[in-house]
Amino acid sequence: MGERAVQRHLMNQQNLSSFIWSVADLLRGDYKQSEYGRVILPFTVLRRLDCVLEPTKEAVLKEKEKREKAKLNPEPFLLKKAGQLFYNTSPLDMKKLMGDQDNIAENVFSYIQAFSADVRDIFECFDFHTQVERLAKANLLYLVTEKFANIDLHPEVVSNEQMGHVFEELIRKFAELSNETAGEHFTPREVIRLMVNLLFIEDDAALTKPGIVRSLYDPTAGTGGMLSVADDHLSGQNPDARLVMYGQELNGESYAICKADMLIKGQDISNIIHGNTLSDDGLPGKQFDYMLSNPPFGVEWKKIKKEIVKEHDSEGFNGRFGPGLPRVSDGSLLFLMHLTSKMRLAKDGGSRFGIVLNGSPLFTGNAGSGESEIRRYVLENDLLEAIIGLPTDMFYNTGISTYIWIVTNRKPKHRKGKVQLIDASSMWQKMRKSLGSKRKELSDEHIAEITRLFGEAQDVSTTDEDGHDVPISRIFETTEFGYQTITVERLPWCITRDLGP
């Protein structure tokens, strides 16, 4: 067993989280608990990148010298030698930084500056310069750097999936300490796996063709969890398939982590945009094969109201918000319309997307309201394929009921003019340890069962303890939602109000 294989055998997520969290012991006293993430997250990313570049370090330095002597721009040659989409031209690495304690701050700065531009941007988003100066002033910089230099975060030791879990766990902890909502940053992995299954199931045959290339977009990318799970799913089905990933993220730290993760996976990170998706679409005019999103629940959009209303009034259906505008207290349906605007035309192959919403978009707003007009647009254009009601207590920052909407403009023939409602609210197992508000999770069996129900697209009932039929899957004509009230016993999320106008 090689050294890295031994490390991989010893390293598990709990050990890794515990190790990284132990850095907090060094920071205690000089940093408030709510500030730990400002140090721990960028250092974790730095060590990850450091480990990835370690095997090619010497070759890159020799190549730089050779190309500069020949008066050539070394960048394309350095990328090739590094075997990555990034490089570092400093003779230093994190272990060598340990050799000069007196000049640790200058050396850390010089090491960061020697990264290629995309990586420097990641550390600017972390405001890493400020933290290095603060650590140096508190005589902590050497100790913190030493801690990270002594752990191996190479992908052969810590897989991309494991690393994603670690970042999410750390962000959750830091968010709790600073009374922020951790769930704004990421989605439970088993919910993502379910969404990815639902997204790809009807295209399974097409996705196994050799050399297939598809695009995937997440307008609320967080740390990149949805993009990563979809990529793993598709490459598991077809190692020759390629998923080109796009995303936009508002939170600086989450964006930086997502960008670093995509960089290591060999994705073009110019496709990962920093900023507010609703007020400043970073990928205007782009359309995608698949899309996934878990926008923040019930967040008001008052701060960006001017830009949204302007686009709605001036561009109408040529813009993103033609059907109508929801009330300012909840912007969820703005994300639904944004995704709808990113769909490829049906004649060009069409699109399918999954979005996680709370109950509000199902029933808020009377006939003629913005919400009702948006629902009417989705139903009358036969875009809504299914709504899946999830158990409560599934998300980290809320215990409320949540729903996955599957939306597409390329419905198979047997689904045209129809909407499937699946009640998965009783499909859960209790977690061994609660994480914030998350007390329940979907097992692999639950994911498989929901995927099967969706794939079969039929009316299905089960029998309760009293011998009554309980519908689990129901198929409705889209017109039923628009013109009459639908009440389905034991499916409380089908609401006794219109889903239509």
N, C-alpha and C positions, 0 to 999 in steps of 0.2 A: 504494500500500500504506500503510494507516494505521500509526501508531506501534505499536499492540498487535499488529497483523498481522506487522509486522517482528520484534517481540520473539518472537512465537510461532514464526516461521520459524527464528530463531536458537537458540531454547531447545529443548534435548532433555534427556532424563532424565539423561544422563551429565553435561552441563554444569551442570544444576541440582543434582545430588548433589554434584558437585565444588565448586560455589559454597558450598552450605550447609556442606559438610564443611570448607571453608576457614576457617570461623568457629573451628574447633578450634585453628587456629594462634594465634588471639588468647587462647584459654583455657589453652593449654599452660603449665604452670608453676604457675598459680593453681588449676587443677582437675586432678584425676587423669583419665586417659583414660576410665576407667569412668564418670565423672560428666558427660562432655560432653553426653550426651542430655538431662540435666536442664535444660540451657540451650537447646540447639539445637531440640529438639522443640517446646516451648511458643512460642518465638520464631517458628518456621516457621508454626505455627497462627495466631499473632497477626497476622503479616504477611498471611497468606491472608485472614483475616477483614477486615483493614484494607483490602485491595485490593477485596474484594467490596462493601464499603460506600462506597468512595470516590465513585462517580458520584452517589450520593443524599445525600451528607454535608450540603451546604448546605440542601437542601430539608427534611431531618430537623430541623436546628437551628431553622429558621424555623417549622416546624410545632410544635415544642416550645414556643417562645415564644408563639405564637398560642394554643395550647390552654391553657397555664398562665395566660395573661391572662384567658381565659374561665372559669378555675377548673374545667377539665375534666381528667379523667385522660388524659394524653397518649398512653399506651402503644398502644392500638389504632390511633391515627392515625399514630404513628411507625412501626409495623410496616408499615402500608400505604405510607407514603412511602418507606421503605427498600426495599420490594419483596422483603423477606426475612422469615424467621421470627426475626430478631434485629435489634438496632440499637445505636448508640452515640450518646450525647448530649453528648459532650465536644467543644469546639471544636478539640481537638487531634487529630492523626492521627500516624502514625509519622514522616512527613516533617517535620511541625511540631515534633515533639519535638526535632529537631536544632537548633532555634533557641534553645534555652536550656540550654546544657551544664551550668551551675552547679546547676540544679534538676531534672536529668534524673530522679532517683529519684522525687521527689514527683509529677512530671508523669506518669511511667509508671503509678504507682499510681492517680492520678486518672483517667487514660485507661481503665485496666482497670475501675475502679469504675463508669464511665459506660456500660458494656455492659449489655444486658438480662441478667436473672438467669441464664438458661441458659448464657450465655457465661461469666459470672463463675464458675459451677460448674465449667466446663471448666478454668479456670486454678487453681481451688482444688485440683482433682485433680492438677494438675501441681506443686502446692506452689510456684507461681510467685513468690509474695511473698518466700519465703526466698531464691530465686535472684536476684531483683532486688536485695535487700539485700546479698547476698554479692558480686554483680558491682559494685555501687556502692562497697563497701568496698575492692575490689581495683582501683578506677578503670577498670573494663572496661565498665561499663553503657553509656556513651555510644558507645563503639567498636562494641560488639555491636549496639546498636540501629541505628546508622548503617549497618552492613553490611546488615541486613535491610531498612532503609528504601530501599536502592538497588537492590533486586531486585523485579521485578513478578511477583506470584504470583496475578494475577487469572485466573479460570477461562478467559477468552478466550485467555490466554497459556499457562497450564499447565492442561491438562484434569484433570477429577476422576480419571480413570484414571491419568494420569501422576503426579498428586500422591500417589495411593495407593501407587504403586510407590516413590516417593521416601521416603515414611514407612516403608515396609517395609524398604527398603534401609538407611535410617538405624538403625532399630530392630535390624536384624540386626547391623550393625557395632557398635553400642553393646553389644548382648548378648554378642558375641564378646569385646569388650574387658573386660567385667566377668565373663566366664566363666559367663554365664547361657545358657539354651537359647532361642535365637531362634525356633526352630520352635514354641514354645509360643504365640507371638504371631500367627503367620499361616501361610497355606497358599499354595504356589506357584500363580500365577494360572492356569496351564494345567490344573492339577488341578481348580481351581474351575470353569473353563469346561466341562470334561468332566462334572463333577457336575451343573452347571446343565442341560446338554444332556439328561442322563439323567433329570433331575427333570421337565423340561417336555415331553419328546418325545411322550408318549402323550396330552398335552393340547393339542398344537399347534393343532388346529382350534378348540377352545374359546377359546384365548387370543387368537385374531385377531378376536374379536367386539368391536364398538365399545363403549367405556365400561366394559370389564371391570375389576374390582377384585379383587385377590388379596392374601393376606397371606403373608409370609415371615418365618421366625424362625431365629435362630442363637443357641444358648445359650452358645456360646464365641466371641463375636463378634470378638475381637481388635481390629484397627483397622478392621474393617468390610468387608474384602475380599470375603467371600462374598456379603454383601448387595449390594454395589456391582456385582459381575459379574452377579448374577441380575437386577438392575434394568436394567443395560445390555442384557442379552440380551432381556428382555421388551419393552423400549421399542424395540429394533431390529426385533422381530417385529411389534409393534403400538404405534405412537406414542400411540394413545389409551388404551392399557392403563395401569393404575396398580397398582404394587406397594407395599403398605403394609408397612414394615419394622420388625421387632422384634428386640431382641437383649439379651444380658446378658454382661458381661465383668468378670472379677475384677481384672485388672491395671489400676492407676490410669491409667498413661500411655496404654495401648492404648485404654481406655475413653474418655479425653478426646479422643483423635484420632478415634475412631469417631463420637463425639457431634458433634464439629466438622464432620466430613465429611457426616453426615446432615443437619446444620443447613443447610449450604450447598446440599444437594440438595433442600431444602424438605420434609424428612420431619419428623414429629412426634417430637421427641427425648425426650419423656416415655416413649416406647416403648423407649428404650435405657437399660438399668438397670446400675448398678454394684454388684457383689457376687458372692458364690459361688452359682452356679446350683443346685448340689446341696444345700447346707445351707440356702439361703435363696432359694427361687424368687421372683424379682422380678415375675413375671407369673402369679400363681396363678389357676387356673381358665380361663386363656386357651387357645384352640385355634387352629390355623393350617392354611392350605391346603398350604403347603410349608415344609420345614425343611432346614437344612444345618448340619453341624457337623464340626469337626476337633478333638475333645478331645485334651488332652495324652496321649501314649502312656505306659502303664505307670506312672502316677503314683498313689502310695498315698493313701488317704483316711482315714488314722488320725485326723487332726486334727478331722474332722467326723463321726467314727464315731457319736458319741452321738446326733446329730440324725438321721442316716440310719437307724440301728437303731430309734430311737423311731418314725419315720414308718412303717417297715416293720412293726413289731410292732403299733402302735395303729391304723393305717389300712388295712393289707393292700392289697387290690386297689382300694380307694377312694383310696389314695394312689398315689405314683409307683413304689414298689418292691415291689409285691405278689408278683411271680413268684419273687423270691429275691434274695440279696445275694452279689456276687462276693467273692473274697478281698480283704483290705484292701490288698494290695500293688498292685492295679490297678483303678482306678475306671472304666475305659472303658465297661463294660456298664451302669454307673449312668446314664451319659449316654444310652445306647440306650433304657433304660427311661423316662428323663425325657422323651425325644422321643416315645416311644410314648404317654405319658400326655397329650401335647399334640395328638394327632391328633383331627380332627373325626370325629364318628360317621359311618359309611358312609352312613346315610340322609340326612345333612346335606351330602353331597358328598365326605366322606372326605378323606384327606391322603396325601402322599407325602414321604418324606425321604431324604436321603443322608447317611451318616456315614462318616468315615475311621477305620479301626481297624487296629491291628497284628494279627499272627497269633494272639495270645493268646486273644481272645474266640472264635476258631474251635474251639480244641481244649482249652483249659485246663479242668480240673475233670472228675472222673469222674461217672458216673450218680448222681443224687441231690444233687450239689453245687449251690451257688448258681448257678454259671455254666451248668451243664447244665440246671437248671430254667428259667433265663432263655431259653436257646436253645429249649427245648421249648415254652415259652409262645409264642415268636415263630413257630415252625414250625406248631404245632397250631392257631394262630389264622390261619394262612395269610397272614402279614404280610411274609415275606421274599420279595422279588421277584427279586433278583439279588445276586451278589457278584462284583466285578471285581478280579482280582489285578493290582496295578500293578508296574512294574519296581522293583528296589531303587535306592537312591541318588536318590530323588525329592524328599526333604524336607531342609530346611536343617540339622536337628539330629540326624538319624539316617539310617543307610544300610540299615536293616532293611526287610523286605518289608512292604508296606501294602496294604490292601484297602478298596474302597468297597462298603458295603452299601446297597442300595436297598430301602427298607421302605415298604409301603403297605397300606391297608385298602380300596383300591378297584382291585383288580387287574382288568384287562380279562378277558373270558371265556376267551380262549385261554391265559391264564397262571394261572388258578385251580388251586390244588392243585399248583403247579409252582414250582421254583426254577431260575434260570439261573445257571450258573457260567461266567465269561469269563476266560480266561487272557491278559492283556495284558502279561505280564511281559517279553516280547521286543519290545514296541512302544515304542521310545525312540530318541532321537538324543543324541549326546554334546554337552554344553554347551561353548561356546567357552571359558568361564571358570567354574570351579567356584565355588559359593557355599556355604561351610561344607561340609556333607556332601552337598550337592546337586550331582551330577555329570551327571545325565541329565535330559532333559525330553521331554515329549510334543509332537510337531509338530501342526500343524493337521490334517494327513492322519491321524495316529494318533487324534486326538480324533474325527474324522469316522468312521473305521473302527470304533472301539469303540462309538460311538453307533449305527452301522448294525447291528452285531452284536446289540446290545441290542434295537434296534427290531424286528429280524426274528424274534428269539426262536426260533431253530432250532439244531439240532446242526450244527456246522461244524468241519471238520478241514482241516489243510493237510499237505503232504508235506515231511518233513525231507530232509537231504542224502543219507541212506541209503535213501530211498524209503519210510520208515515213515509211517503216518498219525499226525498229532499233533492231538489235539482242541484247539480254541480256544474253542468255545462248546458247552456241554452243558446239556441240559434234564433235570432230575430231578423225580420226584414228591416232594412234601414228606415222605411216609411213608418214603421210602428212607433219609432221614437219621436218622430216629428209631430204626430197628429193625435196621439192619445197618451194617457197616463199608463205607465207599465208598472204593475206591482207583482213581484215574484216572491212568494213566501220563502223565508229563510235566506234570501239574498238581499240583506238590508242595503247593500251598496248599489242596488239597481234603483233605489230611490223612487218614491211615489210622485215624482214630478217629471216634467218633460226633460229629455236629454236634448230635444230639438228646440225649435222656436217657441 
